[in-house]
Amino acid sequence: MLLGEMVLRVWDVEHGACAMLHHTYDGRAGRLAMIDSGRTADWRPSTYIRHQLNRATLDYLFITNADQDHMSDLKGLDEAGVTVPVLTRNPTYTGQQMAGMKALGGPLSRDATWYVNACGSYNQPVAEPFDDYMGGITAAWFFNPYPQFVKTNDLSLVVFIHYAGFKILFPGDLEVAGWRALLADPAFRTELTTTNILVASHHGRQNGYCEDVFDYFTPDAVVISDKPIVHDTQRTVPDYRRVVRDGGVMVRTTGKRRHVLTTRRDGWITFTVDGNGSYFIDTECFG
């Protein structure tokens, strides 16, 4: 049994991605980690960290996908005076190579420029590794190599977050070819088998859904981070509902059982995990 709790929140950043997590014990919050840095017109992680959490340091940042919707507030962190000591990404491409891939879509944004520069500067051994400084929270990550893959989606960093027997998977924008390549790795398949929650790849789009993945695990529930439905490619809730456990999960906010949670319906979604691995789900909206 671990002491304290893990608090992990998937923020509502519409067609984007941003989640924050920390360990808390005896009312005190530990170090802060963030998975992706998406924002909306009305909400920025940089502002939240600096002015609501009153932190000047984001201890650990994972970027799962090098597209704008996953990093649209990277420059904002810098401008808000939030330092980032540790960046974890797919390490198989250089900043110059990523700049070349991104330039195919037009000029680099300020956030993409921050990321490209970071690929060259965050290349030293980490003095304070995530697994040793997050109060018992640990992470495992996998990736496909460049140039075997050249699409940014299939170069996604796939991140598992563990705490006390609970596990949640953030696969970035991985598409079917990327999923299948990772499934060839026995270590990845083993990691899948004990996963409780899946954050749907590519914001729940059809090209992120890979049926083969569910040969190795049955999630308790799926979370989709996306904006209101305007495209048929977003209509994957029935697909995900078929592959989760029959009972789904109980949402403490509403007292209802759910199989698929979405930021477009639920707003932010918070997982609170105790030292035994039991977890509770709260949502911003009442669904």
N, C-alpha and C positions, 0 to 999 in steps of 0.2 A: 504493500500500500504506500502510495506517495502522499506527502503532506501538501495541503492546499488544493487549488483548482486551476485548470486551464480555462481561460475565457477567449473564445474565438468568434469574431464577428465577420460575416460576409456582408459588405456594404452594398447598398443599392446605387450602383453607378451606371444604370441603364445598360446599353450595349458596351460594357467594359468590365473590368475586374479589379477588385480591391478587397483584401481581407486583412484584418489585424488580429494578433494574438499575443497574450502575455500570461504569465503565471502569477497567481495571487495567493498570498498566505497571510492569515491573521490581519486581513484588511489592507495589506500593503501589496501594491502591484510591482512585479518584477520587470525585467527587460522587455522591450517592445519589438515585435517582429511584424513585418508586413509582406504580404504576397501580392505583388502587382500594385500599380499606382494609378489606377483609373480614377477619373473624377467626373462630375457633372457641372453644369453651369452654376448650380447653387451650392455645391458641396465639394470640398477639396480635402484630401487626406492631410496635406501640409498644414492647412489652417486648423484642422481638428487636432493634430498632434501638437502644434505649437501653442494654440490658444485655449483648447479645451482640456487636453491632457497636461498642458503646461510642461511639455518635454522639448528639449532642444536636440535630442538625439533619437534617431530611429536605429536601434542597435543592429537589426538584421533586416535586409531587404532581399526578397526573391523576385526576380523577373521571369515569369514563365514564358512570355511570348514577346517578341521584339516588334510588336505592332502598336500603333498609337493608342488604341483603346486600353491597353495594359500598362501604359506608361505616360499617360497624358498629364501627370502632375510631377514628373521627375524634376523638371526645372523649377516647379513651384516649391519643392522641398528645399532646394538651394536658396531660393529667394526668401523663404520664410526663416532661414537660419537653422534648418534642421540638418544636422550632420548625419551621414550614413557611413559608419565604419566598415560594414561588411555587406558586400553585394554578391549574391549567388545567381549564376546564369548558366546557360549552356556554354561550356568553355571551349568548344571545338572550332569556333570561328574567331577571327580577330575583329577589332573595331573597323579596320579598313575593309575587310570582307563584308561585314554587316552594312557598312555605309554603301558599298556597291550594290548589295541586294535592295536596300531601302531606296536608293536613288532611281531604281527602275520605276518606282511609283511617283516620282517627282522630288522636289527639293525636300531636304530633311527638316522636320520640325525642330523647335528648340529642345523638346524632350528627347527626340531621336538623337540629336547632336550630343546631349548629355550622356545618353546611353553609349553611343559609339565611343566617346572619349573615355567613359568609365571602363569599357572593355580593355583599354590599354593601361589604365591606372590601377584597377583592382586586380592585381595579379601577384600579390605577395601572400605567403602563408598567413592564415588568420590567427591572431594572437589569442583570441577568446572564442573558441568554437561554439557554435550554436548548441550542440548537445551537452556541453559542459556548463552552460551559463543560463539556461532557460528553466531552471527549477524542476527538471525532470521531463520537460517537453523535448522530444527529439525529432529529427527530420531525416528522411532518405530521399534522394533524388536520382532521376534517370534522364537520359537524353539520347537522341539520335545524332550521329556525327555529320558534320559538314566536311567535305562536299558530297558525301553519299546522299544527303538530302539538301536541297537548296531552297525549299519553301519555308518561310518563317514559321508557318503553323506546325509543320512536322519537325522543326528544330526546337519545339517547345521544351522547356524544362518541366518535367513531371515531378511534382513534389508530394510526398506523403508526410503528414504531420501526425505524430504519435503522442499519446499521453495516457498512462495507466490502463492500457488495454483498449483504448479508443483510438481509431485511426480515420483520418479524412484525406481524400485524394484530390489534389489540384492538378489537372492535366494540361492547363493552358489551352491552346487552340488545336491540339493534336487532331489530325484527320486519320482516316482509316489506314492509309499506308503507314503512317507513323506509329499508330497503335500496334499494327501487326509486326512491325520491325521490333518494337520493344517486347512484344509477347514471345519473341524468340529467345529472350534472355531468361534463364531459369530464376535468377534472383528477382527479376521484376514480377514474374508469375507468383513467386512465393510471397512477395510483399503484398500483392493483390488479395491473397486469400483471406487475410484478416482485416480487410478494410470495411469500416462501418458506413461511411458517407462518401458519395461521389459527387464532386462538383462537375457538372456536365461540361465536356469539352466544347470549345467554340461557342459558348453561350447557349448551348442546347441546339445549335444548328444541325441539320441532318448530316452534313459531311463530317461532324465530330462524333457521330454515333457509330460504334463498332460492336456488333453483336458478339464477336469472338471473345471480347473482354469478359463477358458474363459467364463464360465457361469456367472461370476461375474464382469468381466470388458473386455473392448476392448481397447488394447493399441494403442497409436498413431504409435508406431514402436517398433521393437525388436532389441536389440544389442546382437551379439554373439562374445565372446572373445575366439578365437581358432586359431590353426595353419592351414596351407593348408590342403585340404581334401585328406586323404589317406584311410579313413574307411567309409563304407556305413552308419555307425551310425552317421556320421557328416552331412548327407544329409537331414537336417530338414528345410532348408530355405523355401521350398514350404509349409510345415506345418504351420510355423509361419506366412508366408505371408497371409494365408487364414484367420487368426484370428485378424489381425490388421485392423485399420480403412481404408476404401477404399482409402482415399486421401493420406495416409501415412504422411510423414513429408518432409519439404523442407530442403535440405542441402545447407547451405549458400556457402560453398566452391565451389560447382559445379553448383548450380542453378537447381538441379534435385530433383524430388520427389523420396523418398525411403520408403520402408516398412520394410526391414530388413537391418541393417548395420552390417558389420563384420570386426573385426580387421585384418583378413587375406586379405581383399580387401581394406579396408579404412585406415589402420594404426590406430593411436590413434583417438578417437572420443570425441569431447568436446561439452558439453552443457553449454550455458551461459543463465542464467535465470534472468530476470529483476524483479523489485519490484512489478510488476503487474501480474507476473506468465507467461508472454510471454517468449518463449525460442527460441534460435537459435543454430543450429548444425553446427560445423565445423569439417573437417576431415583432417588428415595428407596427404592422397592420394586423387586422383581425381576419384577413383572408376573404 
